[in-house]
Amino acid sequence: RVPDGPITGSRGVNPLPLFSESSGQPGQRMESLPEAVLIQILASIPAVELVLVCRLVCCQWKNLVDGAALWLLKCQQEGFTGAEPKEEAENWQTFYFLRKRKRNLIKNPCGEEDLEHWGEVENGGDGWKIEDLPGDFGKEFPSDGIHKYFVTSYEWCCKSQVIDLRAEGYWEELMDTTQPKIVVKDWYAGRSDAGCLYQLHVKLLSEHEDVLAEYQSDTIAIPQDNALSHTFSDYGPGARFVRFEHGGQDTLFWKGWYGVRMTNSSVTVEP
């Protein structure tokens, strides 16, 4: 796993020769290689080993692992940026680890596991239900791979998840100093034969659950399918949790499940 913070110090271990002296081949120690060649060699090593092992070999390797060129090359090798980056990252090592870790932190975003992982569930009317896309009087999801959605009833239904950023691998110094972007997205839709309401409310919380930043959408009357996105940035030190809550209902008060449909909710931490 990625360390919980920066590693300092050096064990003073001598780098191994590039070629074994016992082979009869001319010996050449790696520190005698041109820096560009050494960066190419180090870029083939897994990132965690670079930080935990290679960085401690000698001062030269430490400087290379701490520098930008090695991590820019690794980003290019893995397709995180182009050969000519459109913009310069403040720290390419941090950029690399954030891109490598990028994933949806919302569990069960599409109802494949019923209401598993969702808490503080409020079941207004007939409560929540999971249905298959596109559903009655509905539309297909705009991209492949999404097959189910959550649907609300004739009174307000809501549910939430709390994401522990440290448990997901985003250590305190990263969140306090770098303050990477936290991107929230949700997809919602109504039936073509019934009106409905939708709302999204997301908070960034401290260790003691103080609200550091929050976003709350208007209560949206939905004529058709739509996607909502919000990005948190420059939110200050101390963010440890993300609380994601969404909900809605229909506007005709029909018994059953004629309210807003929601799926593919996501929270990602990005460079």
C-alpha positions in Angstrom: 0.0 0.0 0.0 1.0 3.6 -0.4 2.7 5.0 2.7 0.7 7.1 5.1 3.0 10.0 4.5 6.4 11.0 3.1 9.4 8.8 3.9 12.6 10.5 4.9 16.1 9.4 5.6 18.5 7.0 3.8 20.0 3.7 4.8 23.2 4.4 2.8 22.8 1.2 0.8 25.2 1.0 -2.1 23.5 0.5 -5.5 24.1 -2.9 -7.0 26.2 -3.2 -10.2 24.2 -3.2 -13.4 26.2 -6.2 -14.6 27.5 -9.0 -12.4 31.3 -9.0 -12.0 31.3 -12.8 -12.0 29.9 -12.9 -15.5 33.1 -11.6 -17.0 31.3 -8.6 -18.5 32.7 -5.2 -17.9 31.2 -3.9 -14.6 29.2 -0.7 -14.6 27.6 0.6 -11.5 24.1 2.1 -12.0 25.1 5.5 -10.5 27.5 6.0 -13.4 24.7 5.8 -15.9 23.3 9.0 -17.5 20.4 10.3 -15.4 18.0 10.0 -18.3 18.8 6.3 -18.6 18.5 5.7 -14.9 15.1 7.4 -14.9 14.0 5.0 -17.7 15.1 2.0 -15.6 13.5 3.3 -12.4 10.2 4.0 -14.3 9.8 0.3 -14.8 9.6 -0.4 -11.1 6.2 -0.4 -9.3 5.5 3.0 -7.7 5.2 1.8 -4.1 8.6 0.1 -4.4 10.1 3.3 -5.7 8.9 5.2 -2.6 9.5 2.5 0.0 12.7 0.9 -1.3 14.5 2.6 -4.1 14.3 6.0 -2.5 16.4 4.7 0.4 19.2 3.3 -1.7 21.3 6.4 -2.1 21.1 10.2 -2.4 21.0 10.1 -6.2 18.0 7.7 -6.2 16.2 9.7 -3.5 16.5 12.8 -5.6 15.2 11.1 -8.7 12.3 9.5 -6.8 11.5 12.9 -5.3 11.8 14.7 -8.6 9.3 15.4 -11.3 10.9 13.7 -14.3 10.4 10.1 -13.1 6.8 10.5 -12.2 6.0 12.4 -15.4 7.4 9.5 -17.3 5.3 7.0 -15.3 2.2 9.1 -15.9 2.9 9.0 -19.6 3.6 5.3 -19.6 0.2 4.6 -18.0 -1.7 7.0 -20.2 -2.4 9.5 -17.3 -1.1 12.3 -19.4 0.1 12.8 -23.0 3.6 13.1 -24.4 3.1 16.8 -24.2 1.1 17.5 -21.0 -1.6 20.1 -21.5 -0.8 21.6 -18.1 2.0 21.2 -15.6 1.1 19.3 -12.4 2.1 20.9 -9.1 3.5 17.5 -8.0 3.8 14.7 -10.5 4.2 12.0 -7.8 1.0 13.1 -6.2 -0.7 13.3 -9.5 0.4 9.8 -10.3 -0.9 8.3 -7.1 -4.2 10.1 -7.3 -4.8 8.9 -10.8 -3.7 5.4 -9.9 -6.2 5.3 -7.0 -9.0 7.0 -8.8 -12.2 5.0 -8.4 -15.8 5.4 -7.4 -15.9 5.6 -3.6 -19.7 5.1 -3.5 -20.5 1.4 -2.9 -23.5 -0.2 -4.7 -24.2 2.9 -6.7 -26.7 1.3 -9.1 -28.8 -1.0 -6.8 -27.1 -4.3 -7.8 -27.0 -5.2 -4.1 -30.4 -3.8 -3.2 -29.9 -1.2 -0.5 -26.7 -2.7 0.8 -24.1 0.0 2.0 -26.7 2.8 2.1 -27.6 4.2 5.5 -30.1 6.6 7.0 -32.7 5.2 4.6 -36.0 7.1 4.7 -38.8 5.1 3.0 -41.6 7.6 2.3 -44.7 6.3 0.7 -44.1 2.7 -0.4 -40.4 3.2 0.1 -37.4 2.6 -2.2 -37.5 0.0 -5.0 -34.8 -1.3 -7.4 -35.9 -1.7 -11.0 -34.2 -2.7 -14.3 -33.4 0.0 -16.8 -35.1 1.5 -18.8 -38.3 0.8 -16.7 -41.8 1.8 -17.7 -42.0 5.1 -19.6 -38.2 5.5 -19.1 -35.0 5.8 -21.2 -31.9 3.7 -21.5 -28.9 4.8 -19.5 -26.6 6.9 -21.8 -23.6 4.5 -21.5 -23.2 0.8 -21.3 -22.8 -1.3 -18.1 -25.6 0.3 -16.0 -28.6 -2.0 -15.7 -30.6 -1.0 -12.6 -31.7 2.1 -10.7 -33.2 3.1 -7.4 -36.8 4.6 -7.6 -38.7 6.6 -5.1 -42.4 6.7 -4.1 -45.1 9.2 -3.5 -43.6 10.6 -0.3 -40.0 11.8 0.2 -37.4 9.0 0.1 -33.7 9.5 0.8 -30.6 7.5 1.6 -26.9 8.3 2.3 -23.4 7.0 2.5 -20.5 8.3 4.5 -17.0 7.7 2.9 -14.0 7.5 5.2 -11.2 9.0 3.2 -8.4 7.6 5.3 -9.9 4.1 5.1 -10.0 4.5 1.3 -6.2 5.3 1.3 -6.2 9.1 1.2 -3.8 10.0 4.1 -4.1 13.1 6.2 -1.2 15.0 4.8 -2.5 14.6 1.3 -5.9 15.8 2.2 -4.6 18.7 4.3 -1.8 19.9 2.0 -2.7 18.9 -1.5 -6.5 19.1 -1.0 -7.2 17.1 -4.2 -10.5 17.7 -6.0 -13.4 15.7 -4.8 -15.8 15.2 -7.7 -19.5 14.2 -7.0 -21.8 13.0 -9.8 -25.3 11.6 -9.9 -27.8 10.6 -12.6 -31.5 11.0 -12.1 -34.5 10.7 -14.3 -38.3 10.7 -14.2 -41.0 8.8 -16.0 -42.5 10.4 -19.1 -46.0 10.0 -17.6 -45.4 11.5 -14.2 -43.6 14.4 -12.6 -41.0 14.0 -9.8 -38.6 15.9 -7.5 -34.9 15.3 -6.8 -32.3 16.7 -4.5 -28.6 16.1 -3.8 -26.7 17.1 -0.6 -23.0 16.4 -0.1 -20.8 17.5 2.9 -17.1 17.3 3.5 -16.6 16.5 7.2 -13.8 16.8 9.7 -12.6 14.1 12.1 -15.3 15.4 14.5 -17.9 15.7 11.8 -17.7 19.5 11.5 -18.9 20.6 8.1 -15.9 22.0 6.1 -17.7 22.5 2.8 -21.1 21.4 1.4 -23.1 21.4 -1.7 -26.9 21.2 -1.9 -28.8 21.3 -5.1 -32.1 22.9 -5.5 -35.1 20.6 -5.3 -35.3 19.9 -9.0 -38.5 19.2 -10.8 -37.5 16.7 -13.5 -38.8 16.8 -17.1 -36.3 14.3 -18.4 -33.1 12.4 -17.5 -30.2 14.5 -16.4 -26.8 14.3 -14.7 -25.6 16.5 -11.9 -21.9 17.1 -11.0 -20.1 19.2 -8.4 -16.4 19.6 -7.7 -15.0 20.5 -4.2 -11.7 22.3 -4.3 -9.7 24.6 -1.9 -11.8 23.3 0.9 -9.2 23.7 3.6 -7.4 21.2 5.8 -9.1 18.6 7.9 -11.4 16.8 5.4 -11.7 13.1 6.6 -15.2 12.1 5.4 -17.6 12.7 2.6 -21.3 12.4 3.3 -23.4 11.8 0.2 -27.2 12.0 0.4 -29.8 12.1 -2.3 -33.6 11.7 -2.4 -36.8 12.5 -4.1 -40.4 11.6 -4.7 -43.2 11.9 -7.4 -45.4 15.0 -7.6 -48.7 13.2 -8.4 -48.8 11.2 -5.1 -49.6 8.0 -7.0 -49.3 4.9 -4.9 -46.4 2.8 -6.0 -43.1 3.9 -7.6 -43.6 6.8 -9.9 -40.9 9.1 -8.4 -37.4 10.0 -9.4 -35.0 7.3 -10.5 -31.3 7.5 -9.5 -28.3 5.4 -10.5 -24.5 5.5 -11.1 -23.8 7.9 -8.2 -20.1 8.5 -7.7 -17.5 10.3 -5.6 -14.0 10.4 -6.8 -10.8 12.0 -5.5 -8.8 13.4 -8.4 -5.7 15.5 -9.1 
